[in-house]
């Protein structure tokens, strides 16, 4: 648990913002169900031939008002949740930099600079995404699913609701299968980025020796750099395909 201590401390500092942001997300989820309900009412009146112009205009204005409220709420949850996630990312990066300044030469001998750069960039970006859009996706998935199931079961048909929920176990199985795949490929992207960063650092730090002794021709250095970039691109594309499928 000590590994996540720095993250949990920062999350606790921003807990009020997260609570308010989740409440706004919950309110938005409920408001988003109003427009389909209004459209259903309008269609029922069209079928019954009881629809009037005044009622249609009032419903249109109601939908417009609801969308304005959703826009305002969405602005504030982005500011609260996404802003808190970015603040946590910045604070973690500052803590990491301060800690790196305190470490001795032996640490940098045993650990590659490229690996440290990957930790300070890709890993912290992943933390920001998890504490930002990850919180949003979890909240939306839980709230919207429960609201939709409740409304369908109560307003439409319990049997139809049951049939509509049949694909959910299949989706859960797919997520269970692809989750570890995405995690493994993310680690491989980090390793490729680490190797490329380390190769660039070694080239620039030893450029005088390379020029003096002509250890490696310029074409060979460019070729190695190009291969490293292509390998990183290939790893990133595989991760993107897996994440998209997931």
N, C-alpha and C positions, 0 to 999 in steps of 0.2 A: 504493500500500500504506500510505502515511502516514495515509490517511483512517481506516483500521481499526487504527491502532497502539494507540490507547487501549483499544480493545476486546480486542485480542489480548493486551496486557499484563495486563489483568484476568483474562482466561481462563487465562493461564499461572499466575497466582497461585492460581487455584482448580482447577488441572488435576487434582490428586490427588482432590478431591471428585468431579469429573466422571468420572474413571476408575473409582472405586469405585461411583458411581451407575450407570454403564454395565454394570459387572460384575453388579450386583444386577438390573438389567433383563434381562440375558442369563439369569441364573439363574431369574428369574420366567418368562421365555418357555419355558424348559425344563420348569419345574414345572407350567405351565398345560397341558402336553401329557399329564400323567400321568392326570388325571381322565377325559378321553375314552378313553384306553387302558384304564383300569379298567372303564369302562362297556362297552367292547367285549368285554373278558374276561367280564364278567357276562352279557352277551347271548349269547355263545358257549356258556356253561355252561347258560343257560336253554334254548337250542335243543337242546343235547346232553342235557338233563335230568339234569345232574350238579351243579347248584347246591345248596349247603347253606346253612343259616341262619348257621352260624359263619363261613363264608367271606364271606357277604354283609356281616355286621357288621364283620368285619376290614377289608374293602374300604371300607366307609363311614367307619370310623375313620381309615383311611389318607388318604382324600380330605379329611376334616376336618383332619387334621394338615398336609397339604400346603397347604390354604387358609390355615391359621394362619401357616405359614411365609411364604406369599405376602403376607399382610397385613403381617407384620413387615418383610419386604424392601421392600414398596411404601412403607411409612412412611419408611424410611431413604432410598430413592432420591428421594422427594419432598423430603425435608429437604436432601439433598445437591445435587441438580440444580436443583430449583425455588428452593431457598434461595440457591444460588450465582448463579442468574440474577437474582434480586431484589437481591442484594448488588451485582452488576455494574451493574444499572439505577440503584441509589441512588448508587453511586460516580461513574457517568457524569454523573448530574444535578448532583452536587456540583461536579464539574470544570467542567461547562458554566456553572454559576452563578458560580463563581470567575472564569472567563474573561470572562463578561459584565460582571462588576464592573470589570474592568481596561480595558474598551474605552471609547473616547472618544465624544463626542456625535455626531461625523460618522457613526459606525457605525449609531447608532439613527436618524439622519436617512435613511440609505440603505436600511435594513432595517426592515420593518414589525414592530411589537411582536407582532401576531397571528401572524406567521410564526415568530417566535422562540418563542412559546408553543407552537405546534404541534410545533416541534422538541423542546421540553423535555417534552412530554407524549406525543403519539401516536408519534413516532419512537422514543423511549426505551422505550415499552411494546412496540413491535414488536421491538426488540432483546431485551427480556426474554422475549417469547414465543419468539423464534428460539432463544435460548440455554437456554430451559427446555423447553417442550413440543415445540419443534422437534427438539431432541436426542433426546427420548424417542420421538417418532414415527419418526425415522430409524433409531434402534436397533431398535425393534420391527419395523419394516418389513424390515430386513435379516435380523435374527436369526430371527424367526418364519417368514419366507419360506424361508430356507435350511433350517431345521429341518423345516418341513412338507414341503418338496420331498424332502429326504433320507428321512424316515420313509415318505412315500407311495411313493417309488420302491423302497425296500428292503423294506417290510413289506406293501404292498398290490399295486401293479402299475405297472411303468414306463410301459406304454402309457396307462393311466388318468391317470398323472401328466402325461404329455405333453399329453393332451387338456385337462386342467385348467389347464395353463399357456398355452393358446392365447389367452385374453382379456388376458394381461399386456401384449403389444405395443399392444393397443387402449387399455388404461389409460394406458400411457406416452404415447401420442399425445394423449389427452385432457388429461393433465397438461401436456404441452408447449404445447398450445393455450391452456388456461385460465390457466397461470402468468402470462404477460405481461398478460392481461386483469385479473387480480387486482391485479397490481402497479400498472397504470395507474389503476385505480379507487381504490386506496389513496392514491395521490398526489393524486387529485382530492378525496378526503375531507379530506386534510390542507389543501389549498388552500381548501376551503369553511370548514373550522374556522378557518384563519388569517384569512380575510376577516371571518367573524363576530366573532372575538375583536378584530380591529382596529376594527371598527365599534362594538363596545361600548366599547372604550377611548376612541375619539374622542368618543363621546357623553358619557361621564362626565367626561373631561378638559375638554370644552368646554361643560359644562352651564350654567355661569354666563353665558357668551356667548349661548347658546341662550335662556336665560330673559330675559336683558336685552333682546336685540334681537328676540326671538320669531322666530328664524331659521326654525325648523321647528316646526310644531304637534306637540303630544304624540301625537296619533293617527298622524301621519306617521312619527314616530320608532318607535312601537310596530309600525306596519305594516312598516317596513323591517326591524326586528328579527325579526318573525314570518316574513317572507319568507326572511331569512337562516337561521333555524332550520329552516324547511321544506326549504330547499335542502340544508342539511347532512344532515337526516334522509333525504332522497331519495338523496343520494350514499351514505350509510351503508347504506341498504337494498340498493342496487345492489351494493355491495361484499360485503355479507353473502350475497346470493344467488349471486354469482360464487364466493365462497370455499366456500359450502356445496356447490355443483355440483362444484367442483374437488376 
